[in-house]
Amino acid sequence: MTSIRITEPRSKLSVTALLLPEKAPENVAFLGAYLGRPRIIPGIHAMWTGPE
């Protein structure tokens, strides 16, 4: 089973995401290549993106 851990450093919130290569092989391959080195990726909380 393949998984990735995503962490928000300020709040220390962390989540483990399960990757399913048998269902989405291209997505898993892309993420593996993209996340092959540490990255800092900014995010915007949903409360700032408007109504859901």
mmCIF entry with sequence, helices, sheets and N, C-alpha, C, O atoms, coordinates in Angstrom:
data_MODEL
# 
_entry.id   MODEL 
# 
_entity.id                         1 
_entity.type                       polymer 
_entity.pdbx_number_of_molecules   1 
# 
_entity_poly.entity_id                      1 
_entity_poly.type                           'polypeptide(L)' 
_entity_poly.nstd_linkage                   no 
_entity_poly.nstd_monomer                   no 
_entity_poly.pdbx_seq_one_letter_code       MTSIRITEPRSKLSVTALLLPEKAPENVAFLGAYLGRPRIIPGIHAMWTGPE 
_entity_poly.pdbx_seq_one_letter_code_can   MTSIRITEPRSKLSVTALLLPEKAPENVAFLGAYLGRPRIIPGIHAMWTGPE 
_entity_poly.pdbx_strand_id                 A 
# 
loop_
_entity_poly_seq.entity_id 
_entity_poly_seq.num 
_entity_poly_seq.mon_id 
_entity_poly_seq.hetero 
1 1  MET n 
1 2  THR n 
1 3  SER n 
1 4  ILE n 
1 5  ARG n 
1 6  ILE n 
1 7  THR n 
1 8  GLU n 
1 9  PRO n 
1 10 ARG n 
1 11 SER n 
1 12 LYS n 
1 13 LEU n 
1 14 SER n 
1 15 VAL n 
1 16 THR n 
1 17 ALA n 
1 18 LEU n 
1 19 LEU n 
1 20 LEU n 
1 21 PRO n 
1 22 GLU n 
1 23 LYS n 
1 24 ALA n 
1 25 PRO n 
1 26 GLU n 
1 27 ASN n 
1 28 VAL n 
1 29 ALA n 
1 30 PHE n 
1 31 LEU n 
1 32 GLY n 
1 33 ALA n 
1 34 TYR n 
1 35 LEU n 
1 36 GLY n 
1 37 ARG n 
1 38 PRO n 
1 39 ARG n 
1 40 ILE n 
1 41 ILE n 
1 42 PRO n 
1 43 GLY n 
1 44 ILE n 
1 45 HIS n 
1 46 ALA n 
1 47 MET n 
1 48 TRP n 
1 49 THR n 
1 50 GLY n 
1 51 PRO n 
1 52 GLU n 
# 
_struct_asym.id          A 
_struct_asym.entity_id   1 
# 
loop_
_struct_conf.conf_type_id 
_struct_conf.id 
_struct_conf.pdbx_PDB_helix_id 
_struct_conf.beg_label_comp_id 
_struct_conf.beg_label_asym_id 
_struct_conf.beg_label_seq_id 
_struct_conf.pdbx_beg_PDB_ins_code 
_struct_conf.end_label_comp_id 
_struct_conf.end_label_asym_id 
_struct_conf.end_label_seq_id 
_struct_conf.pdbx_end_PDB_ins_code 
_struct_conf.beg_auth_comp_id 
_struct_conf.beg_auth_asym_id 
_struct_conf.beg_auth_seq_id 
_struct_conf.end_auth_comp_id 
_struct_conf.end_auth_asym_id 
_struct_conf.end_auth_seq_id 
_struct_conf.pdbx_PDB_helix_class 
_struct_conf.details 
_struct_conf.pdbx_PDB_helix_length 
HELX_P HELX_P1 AA1 PRO A 25 ? TYR A 34 ? PRO A 25 TYR A 34 1 ? 10 
HELX_P HELX_P2 AA2 ALA A 46 ? TRP A 48 ? ALA A 46 TRP A 48 5 ? 3  
# 
_struct_conf_type.id          HELX_P 
_struct_conf_type.criteria    ? 
_struct_conf_type.reference   ? 
# 
_struct_sheet.id               AA1 
_struct_sheet.type             ? 
_struct_sheet.number_strands   2 
_struct_sheet.details          ? 
# 
_struct_sheet_order.sheet_id     AA1 
_struct_sheet_order.range_id_1   1 
_struct_sheet_order.range_id_2   2 
_struct_sheet_order.offset       ? 
_struct_sheet_order.sense        anti-parallel 
# 
loop_
_struct_sheet_range.sheet_id 
_struct_sheet_range.id 
_struct_sheet_range.beg_label_comp_id 
_struct_sheet_range.beg_label_asym_id 
_struct_sheet_range.beg_label_seq_id 
_struct_sheet_range.pdbx_beg_PDB_ins_code 
_struct_sheet_range.end_label_comp_id 
_struct_sheet_range.end_label_asym_id 
_struct_sheet_range.end_label_seq_id 
_struct_sheet_range.pdbx_end_PDB_ins_code 
_struct_sheet_range.beg_auth_comp_id 
_struct_sheet_range.beg_auth_asym_id 
_struct_sheet_range.beg_auth_seq_id 
_struct_sheet_range.end_auth_comp_id 
_struct_sheet_range.end_auth_asym_id 
_struct_sheet_range.end_auth_seq_id 
AA1 1 THR A 2  ? GLU A 8  ? THR A 2  GLU A 8  
AA1 2 LEU A 13 ? LEU A 19 ? LEU A 13 LEU A 19 
# 
loop_
_atom_site.group_PDB 
_atom_site.id 
_atom_site.type_symbol 
_atom_site.label_atom_id 
_atom_site.label_alt_id 
_atom_site.label_comp_id 
_atom_site.label_asym_id 
_atom_site.label_entity_id 
_atom_site.label_seq_id 
_atom_site.pdbx_PDB_ins_code 
_atom_site.Cartn_x 
_atom_site.Cartn_y 
_atom_site.Cartn_z 
_atom_site.occupancy 
_atom_site.B_iso_or_equiv 
_atom_site.pdbx_formal_charge 
_atom_site.auth_seq_id 
_atom_site.auth_comp_id 
_atom_site.auth_asym_id 
_atom_site.auth_atom_id 
_atom_site.pdbx_PDB_model_num 
ATOM 1   N N  . MET A 1 1  ? 0.841   -1.181 0.000   1.00 0.00 ? 1  MET A N  1 
ATOM 2   C CA . MET A 1 1  ? 0.000   0.000  0.000   1.00 0.00 ? 1  MET A CA 1 
ATOM 3   C C  . MET A 1 1  ? 0.885   1.244  0.000   1.00 0.00 ? 1  MET A C  1 
ATOM 4   O O  . MET A 1 1  ? 1.842   1.330  0.770   1.00 0.00 ? 1  MET A O  1 
ATOM 5   N N  . THR A 1 2  ? 0.570   2.189  -0.849  1.00 0.00 ? 2  THR A N  1 
ATOM 6   C CA . THR A 1 2  ? 1.350   3.411  -0.971  1.00 0.00 ? 2  THR A CA 1 
ATOM 7   C C  . THR A 1 2  ? 0.574   4.557  -0.340  1.00 0.00 ? 2  THR A C  1 
ATOM 8   O O  . THR A 1 2  ? -0.638  4.672  -0.523  1.00 0.00 ? 2  THR A O  1 
ATOM 9   N N  . SER A 1 3  ? 1.277   5.401  0.401   1.00 0.00 ? 3  SER A N  1 
ATOM 10  C CA . SER A 1 3  ? 0.625   6.554  1.003   1.00 0.00 ? 3  SER A CA 1 
ATOM 11  C C  . SER A 1 3  ? 1.600   7.724  1.041   1.00 0.00 ? 3  SER A C  1 
ATOM 12  O O  . SER A 1 3  ? 2.814   7.552  0.924   1.00 0.00 ? 3  SER A O  1 
ATOM 13  N N  . ILE A 1 4  ? 1.034   8.920  1.206   1.00 0.00 ? 4  ILE A N  1 
ATOM 14  C CA . ILE A 1 4  ? 1.843   10.117 1.396   1.00 0.00 ? 4  ILE A CA 1 
ATOM 15  C C  . ILE A 1 4  ? 1.323   10.835 2.633   1.00 0.00 ? 4  ILE A C  1 
ATOM 16  O O  . ILE A 1 4  ? 0.147   10.723 2.979   1.00 0.00 ? 4  ILE A O  1 
ATOM 17  N N  . ARG A 1 5  ? 2.203   11.567 3.293   1.00 0.00 ? 5  ARG A N  1 
ATOM 18  C CA . ARG A 1 5  ? 1.811   12.355 4.457   1.00 0.00 ? 5  ARG A CA 1 
ATOM 19  C C  . ARG A 1 5  ? 1.882   13.825 4.071   1.00 0.00 ? 5  ARG A C  1 
ATOM 20  O O  . ARG A 1 5  ? 2.876   14.289 3.513   1.00 0.00 ? 5  ARG A O  1 
ATOM 21  N N  . ILE A 1 6  ? 0.809   14.552 4.378   1.00 0.00 ? 6  ILE A N  1 
ATOM 22  C CA . ILE A 1 6  ? 0.721   15.984 4.120   1.00 0.00 ? 6  ILE A CA 1 
ATOM 23  C C  . ILE A 1 6  ? 0.627   16.666 5.477   1.00 0.00 ? 6  ILE A C  1 
ATOM 24  O O  . ILE A 1 6  ? -0.214  16.305 6.301   1.00 0.00 ? 6  ILE A O  1 
ATOM 25  N N  . THR A 1 7  ? 1.495   17.660 5.711   1.00 0.00 ? 7  THR A N  1 
ATOM 26  C CA . THR A 1 7  ? 1.543   18.322 7.009   1.00 0.00 ? 7  THR A CA 1 
ATOM 27  C C  . THR A 1 7  ? 1.462   19.828 6.832   1.00 0.00 ? 7  THR A C  1 
ATOM 28  O O  . THR A 1 7  ? 2.109   20.398 5.953   1.00 0.00 ? 7  THR A O  1 
ATOM 29  N N  . GLU A 1 8  ? 0.665   20.461 7.673   1.00 0.00 ? 8  GLU A N  1 
ATOM 30  C CA . GLU A 1 8  ? 0.588   21.915 7.731   1.00 0.00 ? 8  GLU A CA 1 
ATOM 31  C C  . GLU A 1 8  ? 1.403   22.313 8.956   1.00 0.00 ? 8  GLU A C  1 
ATOM 32  O O  . GLU A 1 8  ? 0.971   22.058 10.081  1.00 0.00 ? 8  GLU A O  1 
ATOM 33  N N  . PRO A 1 9  ? 2.567   22.930 8.771   1.00 0.00 ? 9  PRO A N  1 
ATOM 34  C CA . PRO A 1 9  ? 3.493   23.119 9.883   1.00 0.00 ? 9  PRO A CA 1 
ATOM 35  C C  . PRO A 1 9  ? 3.012   24.059 10.984  1.00 0.00 ? 9  PRO A C  1 
ATOM 36  O O  . PRO A 1 9  ? 3.337   23.844 12.152  1.00 0.00 ? 9  PRO A O  1 
ATOM 37  N N  . ARG A 1 10 ? 2.255   25.082 10.647  1.00 0.00 ? 10 ARG A N  1 
ATOM 38  C CA . ARG A 1 10 ? 1.858   26.043 11.678  1.00 0.00 ? 10 ARG A CA 1 
ATOM 39  C C  . ARG A 1 10 ? 0.929   25.410 12.708  1.00 0.00 ? 10 ARG A C  1 
ATOM 40  O O  . ARG A 1 10 ? 1.103   25.612 13.910  1.00 0.00 ? 10 ARG A O  1 
ATOM 41  N N  . SER A 1 11 ? -0.055  24.646 12.243  1.00 0.00 ? 11 SER A N  1 
ATOM 42  C CA . SER A 1 11 ? -1.007  24.013 13.166  1.00 0.00 ? 11 SER A CA 1 
ATOM 43  C C  . SER A 1 11 ? -0.572  22.612 13.572  1.00 0.00 ? 11 SER A C  1 
ATOM 44  O O  . SER A 1 11 ? -1.134  22.028 14.499  1.00 0.00 ? 11 SER A O  1 
ATOM 45  N N  . LYS A 1 12 ? 0.420   22.077 12.885  1.00 0.00 ? 12 LYS A N  1 
ATOM 46  C CA . LYS A 1 12 ? 0.903   20.707 13.093  1.00 0.00 ? 12 LYS A CA 1 
ATOM 47  C C  . LYS A 1 12 ? -0.121  19.664 12.629  1.00 0.00 ? 12 LYS A C  1 
ATOM 48  O O  . LYS A 1 12 ? 0.007   18.479 12.937  1.00 0.00 ? 12 LYS A O  1 
ATOM 49  N N  . LEU A 1 13 ? -1.135  20.117 11.887  1.00 0.00 ? 13 LEU A N  1 
ATOM 50  C CA . LEU A 1 13 ? -2.122  19.193 11.331  1.00 0.00 ? 13 LEU A CA 1 
ATOM 51  C C  . LEU A 1 13 ? -1.437  18.314 10.293  1.00 0.00 ? 13 LEU A C  1 
ATOM 52  O O  . LEU A 1 13 ? -0.694  18.806 9.444   1.00 0.00 ? 13 LEU A O  1 
ATOM 53  N N  . SER A 1 14 ? -1.689  17.025 10.366  1.00 0.00 ? 14 SER A N  1 
ATOM 54  C CA . SER A 1 14 ? -1.055  16.086 9.450   1.00 0.00 ? 14 SER A CA 1 
ATOM 55  C C  . SER A 1 14 ? -2.082  15.044 9.023   1.00 0.00 ? 14 SER A C  1 
ATOM 56  O O  . SER A 1 14 ? -2.909  14.606 9.822   1.00 0.00 ? 14 SER A O  1 
ATOM 57  N N  . VAL A 1 15 ? -2.018  14.658 7.757   1.00 0.00 ? 15 VAL A N  1 
ATOM 58  C CA . VAL A 1 15 ? -2.937  13.655 7.236   1.00 0.00 ? 15 VAL A CA 1 
ATOM 59  C C  . VAL A 1 15 ? -2.152  12.687 6.359   1.00 0.00 ? 15 VAL A C  1 
ATOM 60  O O  . VAL A 1 15 ? -1.210  13.077 5.669   1.00 0.00 ? 15 VAL A O  1 
ATOM 61  N N  . THR A 1 16 ? -2.547  11.442 6.396   1.00 0.00 ? 16 THR A N  1 
ATOM 62  C CA . THR A 1 16 ? -1.956  10.439 5.522   1.00 0.00 ? 16 THR A CA 1 
ATOM 63  C C  . THR A 1 16 ? -2.966  10.114 4.432   1.00 0.00 ? 16 THR A C  1 
ATOM 64  O O  . THR A 1 16 ? -4.106  9.750  4.720   1.00 0.00 ? 16 THR A O  1 
ATOM 65  N N  . ALA A 1 17 ? -2.541  10.248 3.172   1.00 0.00 ? 17 ALA A N  1 
ATOM 66  C CA . ALA A 1 17 ? -3.411  9.974  2.028   1.00 0.00 ? 17 ALA A CA 1 
ATOM 67  C C  . ALA A 1 17 ? -2.993  8.654  1.391   1.00 0.00 ? 17 ALA A C  1 
ATOM 68  O O  . ALA A 1 17 ? -1.824  8.457  1.060   1.00 0.00 ? 17 ALA A O  1 
ATOM 69  N N  . LEU A 1 18 ? -3.935  7.775  1.227   1.00 0.00 ? 18 LEU A N  1 
ATOM 70  C CA . LEU A 1 18 ? -3.694  6.480  0.595   1.00 0.00 ? 18 LEU A CA 1 
ATOM 71  C C  . LEU A 1 18 ? -3.743  6.650  -0.918  1.00 0.00 ? 18 LEU A C  1 
ATOM 72  O O  . LEU A 1 18 ? -4.696  7.219  -1.451  1.00 0.00 ? 18 LEU A O  1 
ATOM 73  N N  . LEU A 1 19 ? -2.721  6.158  -1.609  1.00 0.00 ? 19 LEU A N  1 
ATOM 74  C CA . LEU A 1 19 ? -2.687  6.202  -3.070  1.00 0.00 ? 19 LEU A CA 1 
ATOM 75  C C  . LEU A 1 19 ? -3.072  4.830  -3.610  1.00 0.00 ? 19 LEU A C  1 
ATOM 76  O O  . LEU A 1 19 ? -2.663  3.806  -3.062  1.00 0.00 ? 19 LEU A O  1 
ATOM 77  N N  . LEU A 1 20 ? -3.848  4.809  -4.667  1.00 0.00 ? 20 LEU A N  1 
ATOM 78  C CA . LEU A 1 20 ? -4.354  3.562  -5.232  1.00 0.00 ? 20 LEU A CA 1 
ATOM 79  C C  . LEU A 1 20 ? -3.843  3.389  -6.663  1.00 0.00 ? 20 LEU A C  1 
ATOM 80  O O  . LEU A 1 20 ? -4.556  3.718  -7.610  1.00 0.00 ? 20 LEU A O  1 
ATOM 81  N N  . PRO A 1 21 ? -2.621  2.879  -6.837  1.00 0.00 ? 21 PRO A N  1 
ATOM 82  C CA . PRO A 1 21 ? -2.056  2.768  -8.179  1.00 0.00 ? 21 PRO A CA 1 
ATOM 83  C C  . PRO A 1 21 ? -2.846  1.850  -9.107  1.00 0.00 ? 21 PRO A C  1 
ATOM 84  O O  . PRO A 1 21 ? -2.805  2.029  -10.324 1.00 0.00 ? 21 PRO A O  1 
ATOM 85  N N  . GLU A 1 22 ? -3.553  0.885  -8.565  1.00 0.00 ? 22 GLU A N  1 
ATOM 86  C CA . GLU A 1 22 ? -4.345  -0.006 -9.420  1.00 0.00 ? 22 GLU A CA 1 
ATOM 87  C C  . GLU A 1 22 ? -5.571  0.702  -9.988  1.00 0.00 ? 22 GLU A C  1 
ATOM 88  O O  . GLU A 1 22 ? -6.114  0.267  -11.004 1.00 0.00 ? 22 GLU A O  1 
ATOM 89  N N  . LYS A 1 23 ? -6.019  1.789  -9.349  1.00 0.00 ? 23 LYS A N  1 
ATOM 90  C CA . LYS A 1 23 ? -7.189  2.528  -9.830  1.00 0.00 ? 23 LYS A CA 1 
ATOM 91  C C  . LYS A 1 23 ? -6.811  3.811  -10.575 1.00 0.00 ? 23 LYS A C  1 
ATOM 92  O O  . LYS A 1 23 ? -7.556  4.265  -11.443 1.00 0.00 ? 23 LYS A O  1 
ATOM 93  N N  . ALA A 1 24 ? -5.661  4.394  -10.240 1.00 0.00 ? 24 ALA A N  1 
ATOM 94  C CA . ALA A 1 24 ? -5.244  5.657  -10.866 1.00 0.00 ? 24 ALA A CA 1 
ATOM 95  C C  . ALA A 1 24 ? -3.733  5.662  -11.074 1.00 0.00 ? 24 ALA A C  1 
ATOM 96  O O  . ALA A 1 24 ? -3.024  6.452  -10.451 1.00 0.00 ? 24 ALA A O  1 
ATOM 97  N N  . PRO A 1 25 ? -3.238  4.790  -11.941 1.00 0.00 ? 25 PRO A N  1 
ATOM 98  C CA . PRO A 1 25 ? -1.781  4.663  -12.097 1.00 0.00 ? 25 PRO A CA 1 
ATOM 99  C C  . PRO A 1 25 ? -1.091  5.940  -12.588 1.00 0.00 ? 25 PRO A C  1 
ATOM 100 O O  . PRO A 1 25 ? 0.025   6.234  -12.160 1.00 0.00 ? 25 PRO A O  1 
ATOM 101 N N  . GLU A 1 26 ? -1.729  6.695  -13.468 1.00 0.00 ? 26 GLU A N  1 
ATOM 102 C CA . GLU A 1 26 ? -1.101  7.921  -13.968 1.00 0.00 ? 26 GLU A CA 1 
ATOM 103 C C  . GLU A 1 26 ? -0.994  8.971  -12.868 1.00 0.00 ? 26 GLU A C  1 
ATOM 104 O O  . GLU A 1 26 ? 0.013   9.673  -12.775 1.00 0.00 ? 26 GLU A O  1 
ATOM 105 N N  . ASN A 1 27 ? -2.024  9.082  -12.037 1.00 0.00 ? 27 ASN A N  1 
ATOM 106 C CA . ASN A 1 27 ? -1.990  10.048 -10.937 1.00 0.00 ? 27 ASN A CA 1 
ATOM 107 C C  . ASN A 1 27 ? -0.912  9.687  -9.927  1.00 0.00 ? 27 ASN A C  1 
ATOM 108 O O  . ASN A 1 27 ? -0.172  10.556 -9.467  1.00 0.00 ? 27 ASN A O  1 
ATOM 109 N N  . VAL A 1 28 ? -0.822  8.412  -9.582  1.00 0.00 ? 28 VAL A N  1 
ATOM 110 C CA . VAL A 1 28 ? 0.183   7.964  -8.619  1.00 0.00 ? 28 VAL A CA 1 
ATOM 111 C C  . VAL A 1 28 ? 1.587   8.189  -9.182  1.00 0.00 ? 28 VAL A C  1 
ATOM 112 O O  . VAL A 1 28 ? 2.483   8.610  -8.451  1.00 0.00 ? 28 VAL A O  1 
ATOM 113 N N  . ALA A 1 29 ? 1.785   7.916  -10.459 1.00 0.00 ? 29 ALA A N  1 
ATOM 114 C CA . ALA A 1 29 ? 3.091   8.141  -11.085 1.00 0.00 ? 29 ALA A CA 1 
ATOM 115 C C  . ALA A 1 29 ? 3.446   9.627  -11.075 1.00 0.00 ? 29 ALA A C  1 
ATOM 116 O O  . ALA A 1 29 ? 4.583   9.994  -10.778 1.00 0.00 ? 29 ALA A O  1 
ATOM 117 N N  . PHE A 1 30 ? 2.472   10.481 -11.398 1.00 0.00 ? 30 PHE A N  1 
ATOM 118 C CA . PHE A 1 30 ? 2.717   11.924 -11.377 1.00 0.00 ? 30 PHE A CA 1 
ATOM 119 C C  . PHE A 1 30 ? 3.090   12.390 -9.975  1.00 0.00 ? 30 PHE A C  1 
ATOM 120 O O  . PHE A 1 30 ? 4.076   13.105 -9.799  1.00 0.00 ? 30 PHE A O  1 
ATOM 121 N N  . LEU A 1 31 ? 2.305   11.990 -8.978  1.00 0.00 ? 31 LEU A N  1 
ATOM 122 C CA . LEU A 1 31 ? 2.600   12.413 -7.609  1.00 0.00 ? 31 LEU A CA 1 
ATOM 123 C C  . LEU A 1 31 ? 3.958   11.911 -7.149  1.00 0.00 ? 31 LEU A C  1 
ATOM 124 O O  . LEU A 1 31 ? 4.688   12.633 -6.469  1.00 0.00 ? 31 LEU A O  1 
ATOM 125 N N  . GLY A 1 32 ? 4.303   10.691 -7.509  1.00 0.00 ? 32 GLY A N  1 
ATOM 126 C CA . GLY A 1 32 ? 5.611   10.154 -7.145  1.00 0.00 ? 32 GLY A CA 1 
ATOM 127 C C  . GLY A 1 32 ? 6.741   10.984 -7.723  1.00 0.00 ? 32 GLY A C  1 
ATOM 128 O O  . GLY A 1 32 ? 7.726   11.260 -7.039  1.00 0.00 ? 32 GLY A O  1 
ATOM 129 N N  . ALA A 1 33 ? 6.603   11.385 -8.985  1.00 0.00 ? 33 ALA A N  1 
ATOM 130 C CA . ALA A 1 33 ? 7.630   12.209 -9.626  1.00 0.00 ? 33 ALA A CA 1 
ATOM 131 C C  . ALA A 1 33 ? 7.635   13.631 -9.057  1.00 0.00 ? 33 ALA A C  1 
ATOM 132 O O  . ALA A 1 33 ? 8.696   14.190 -8.781  1.00 0.00 ? 33 ALA A O  1 
ATOM 133 N N  . TYR A 1 34 ? 6.455   14.206 -8.887  1.00 0.00 ? 34 TYR A N  1 
ATOM 134 C CA . TYR A 1 34 ? 6.341   15.592 -8.409  1.00 0.00 ? 34 TYR A CA 1 
ATOM 135 C C  . TYR A 1 34 ? 6.832   15.737 -6.979  1.00 0.00 ? 34 TYR A C  1 
ATOM 136 O O  . TYR A 1 34 ? 7.495   16.716 -6.637  1.00 0.00 ? 34 TYR A O  1 
ATOM 137 N N  . LEU A 1 35 ? 6.505   14.762 -6.150  1.00 0.00 ? 35 LEU A N  1 
ATOM 138 C CA . LEU A 1 35 ? 6.878   14.834 -4.736  1.00 0.00 ? 35 LEU A CA 1 
ATOM 139 C C  . LEU A 1 35 ? 8.173   14.086 -4.442  1.00 0.00 ? 35 LEU A C  1 
ATOM 140 O O  . LEU A 1 35 ? 8.445   13.740 -3.293  1.00 0.00 ? 35 LEU A O  1 
ATOM 141 N N  . GLY A 1 36 ? 8.964   13.839 -5.466  1.00 0.00 ? 36 GLY A N  1 
ATOM 142 C CA . GLY A 1 36 ? 10.235  13.146 -5.289  1.00 0.00 ? 36 GLY A CA 1 
ATOM 143 C C  . GLY A 1 36 ? 11.244  13.936 -4.482  1.00 0.00 ? 36 GLY A C  1 
ATOM 144 O O  . GLY A 1 36 ? 12.258  13.395 -4.041  1.00 0.00 ? 36 GLY A O  1 
ATOM 145 N N  . ARG A 1 37 ? 10.967  15.212 -4.289  1.00 0.00 ? 37 ARG A N  1 
ATOM 146 C CA . ARG A 1 37 ? 11.807  16.041 -3.423  1.00 0.00 ? 37 ARG A CA 1 
ATOM 147 C C  . ARG A 1 37 ? 10.877  16.888 -2.562  1.00 0.00 ? 37 ARG A C  1 
ATOM 148 O O  . ARG A 1 37 ? 9.740   17.142 -2.958  1.00 0.00 ? 37 ARG A O  1 
ATOM 149 N N  . PRO A 1 38 ? 11.336  17.328 -1.396  1.00 0.00 ? 38 PRO A N  1 
ATOM 150 C CA . PRO A 1 38 ? 10.464  18.121 -0.519  1.00 0.00 ? 38 PRO A CA 1 
ATOM 151 C C  . PRO A 1 38 ? 9.987   19.395 -1.218  1.00 0.00 ? 38 PRO A C  1 
ATOM 152 O O  . PRO A 1 38 ? 10.744  20.043 -1.941  1.00 0.00 ? 38 PRO A O  1 
ATOM 153 N N  . ARG A 1 39 ? 8.740   19.733 -0.992  1.00 0.00 ? 39 ARG A N  1 
ATOM 154 C CA . ARG A 1 39 ? 8.160   20.943 -1.584  1.00 0.00 ? 39 ARG A CA 1 
ATOM 155 C C  . ARG A 1 39 ? 7.367   21.687 -0.524  1.00 0.00 ? 39 ARG A C  1 
ATOM 156 O O  . ARG A 1 39 ? 6.814   21.089 0.398   1.00 0.00 ? 39 ARG A O  1 
ATOM 157 N N  . ILE A 1 40 ? 7.324   22.981 -0.671  1.00 0.00 ? 40 ILE A N  1 
ATOM 158 C CA . ILE A 1 40 ? 6.445   23.818 0.141   1.00 0.00 ? 40 ILE A CA 1 
ATOM 159 C C  . ILE A 1 40 ? 5.397   24.361 -0.815  1.00 0.00 ? 40 ILE A C  1 
ATOM 160 O O  . ILE A 1 40 ? 5.713   25.111 -1.739  1.00 0.00 ? 40 ILE A O  1 
ATOM 161 N N  . ILE A 1 41 ? 4.149   23.979 -0.588  1.00 0.00 ? 41 ILE A N  1 
ATOM 162 C CA . ILE A 1 41 ? 3.064   24.349 -1.487  1.00 0.00 ? 41 ILE A CA 1 
ATOM 163 C C  . ILE A 1 41 ? 2.029   25.125 -0.678  1.00 0.00 ? 41 ILE A C  1 
ATOM 164 O O  . ILE A 1 41 ? 1.396   24.551 0.207   1.00 0.00 ? 41 ILE A O  1 
ATOM 165 N N  . PRO A 1 42 ? 1.839   26.422 -0.958  1.00 0.00 ? 42 PRO A N  1 
ATOM 166 C CA . PRO A 1 42 ? 0.867   27.196 -0.194  1.00 0.00 ? 42 PRO A CA 1 
ATOM 167 C C  . PRO A 1 42 ? -0.557  26.743 -0.500  1.00 0.00 ? 42 PRO A C  1 
ATOM 168 O O  . PRO A 1 42 ? -0.851  26.256 -1.592  1.00 0.00 ? 42 PRO A O  1 
ATOM 169 N N  . GLY A 1 43 ? -1.415  26.908 0.465   1.00 0.00 ? 43 GLY A N  1 
ATOM 170 C CA . GLY A 1 43 ? -2.818  26.545 0.282   1.00 0.00 ? 43 GLY A CA 1 
ATOM 171 C C  . GLY A 1 43 ? -3.718  27.660 0.791   1.00 0.00 ? 43 GLY A C  1 
ATOM 172 O O  . GLY A 1 43 ? -3.288  28.494 1.589   1.00 0.00 ? 43 GLY A O  1 
ATOM 173 N N  . ILE A 1 44 ? -4.949  27.677 0.338   1.00 0.00 ? 44 ILE A N  1 
ATOM 174 C CA . ILE A 1 44 ? -5.928  28.658 0.779   1.00 0.00 ? 44 ILE A CA 1 
ATOM 175 C C  . ILE A 1 44 ? -7.067  27.904 1.441   1.00 0.00 ? 44 ILE A C  1 
ATOM 176 O O  . ILE A 1 44 ? -7.620  26.962 0.872   1.00 0.00 ? 44 ILE A O  1 
ATOM 177 N N  . HIS A 1 45 ? -7.410  28.326 2.641   1.00 0.00 ? 45 HIS A N  1 
ATOM 178 C CA . HIS A 1 45 ? -8.498  27.683 3.373   1.00 0.00 ? 45 HIS A CA 1 
ATOM 179 C C  . HIS A 1 45 ? -9.812  27.933 2.643   1.00 0.00 ? 45 HIS A C  1 
ATOM 180 O O  . HIS A 1 45 ? -10.005 28.997 2.055   1.00 0.00 ? 45 HIS A O  1 
ATOM 181 N N  . ALA A 1 46 ? -10.705 26.965 2.679   1.00 0.00 ? 46 ALA A N  1 
ATOM 182 C CA . ALA A 1 46 ? -11.978 27.047 1.953   1.00 0.00 ? 46 ALA A CA 1 
ATOM 183 C C  . ALA A 1 46 ? -12.814 28.252 2.353   1.00 0.00 ? 46 ALA A C  1 
ATOM 184 O O  . ALA A 1 46 ? -13.608 28.737 1.547   1.00 0.00 ? 46 ALA A O  1 
ATOM 185 N N  . MET A 1 47 ? -12.656 28.748 3.578   1.00 0.00 ? 47 MET A N  1 
ATOM 186 C CA . MET A 1 47 ? -13.470 29.890 3.995   1.00 0.00 ? 47 MET A CA 1 
ATOM 187 C C  . MET A 1 47 ? -13.172 31.137 3.154   1.00 0.00 ? 47 MET A C  1 
ATOM 188 O O  . MET A 1 47 ? -13.964 32.079 3.139   1.00 0.00 ? 47 MET A O  1 
ATOM 189 N N  . TRP A 1 48 ? -12.039 31.144 2.460   1.00 0.00 ? 48 TRP A N  1 
ATOM 190 C CA . TRP A 1 48 ? -11.675 32.289 1.636   1.00 0.00 ? 48 TRP A CA 1 
ATOM 191 C C  . TRP A 1 48 ? -12.023 32.081 0.165   1.00 0.00 ? 48 TRP A C  1 
ATOM 192 O O  . TRP A 1 48 ? -11.822 32.991 -0.639  1.00 0.00 ? 48 TRP A O  1 
ATOM 193 N N  . THR A 1 49 ? -12.528 30.939 -0.201  1.00 0.00 ? 49 THR A N  1 
ATOM 194 C CA . THR A 1 49 ? -12.802 30.672 -1.612  1.00 0.00 ? 49 THR A CA 1 
ATOM 195 C C  . THR A 1 49 ? -14.262 30.886 -1.988  1.00 0.00 ? 49 THR A C  1 
ATOM 196 O O  . THR A 1 49 ? -14.635 30.696 -3.145  1.00 0.00 ? 49 THR A O  1 
ATOM 197 N N  . GLY A 1 50 ? -15.084 31.277 -1.034  1.00 0.00 ? 50 GLY A N  1 
ATOM 198 C CA . GLY A 1 50 ? -16.485 31.530 -1.331  1.00 0.00 ? 50 GLY A CA 1 
ATOM 199 C C  . GLY A 1 50 ? -17.378 30.388 -0.890  1.00 0.00 ? 50 GLY A C  1 
ATOM 200 O O  . GLY A 1 50 ? -16.899 29.429 -0.284  1.00 0.00 ? 50 GLY A O  1 
ATOM 201 N N  . PRO A 1 51 ? -18.673 30.471 -1.181  1.00 0.00 ? 51 PRO A N  1 
ATOM 202 C CA . PRO A 1 51 ? -19.617 29.446 -0.747  1.00 0.00 ? 51 PRO A CA 1 
ATOM 203 C C  . PRO A 1 51 ? -19.303 28.087 -1.364  1.00 0.00 ? 51 PRO A C  1 
ATOM 204 O O  . PRO A 1 51 ? -18.846 27.985 -2.503  1.00 0.00 ? 51 PRO A O  1 
ATOM 205 N N  . GLU A 1 52 ? -19.561 27.068 -0.589  1.00 0.00 ? 52 GLU A N  1 
ATOM 206 C CA . GLU A 1 52 ? -19.316 25.705 -1.082  1.00 0.00 ? 52 GLU A CA 1 
ATOM 207 C C  . GLU A 1 52 ? -20.594 25.065 -1.551  1.00 0.00 ? 52 GLU A C  1 
ATOM 208 O O  . GLU A 1 52 ? -20.581 23.918 -2.000  1.00 0.00 ? 52 GLU A O  1 
# 
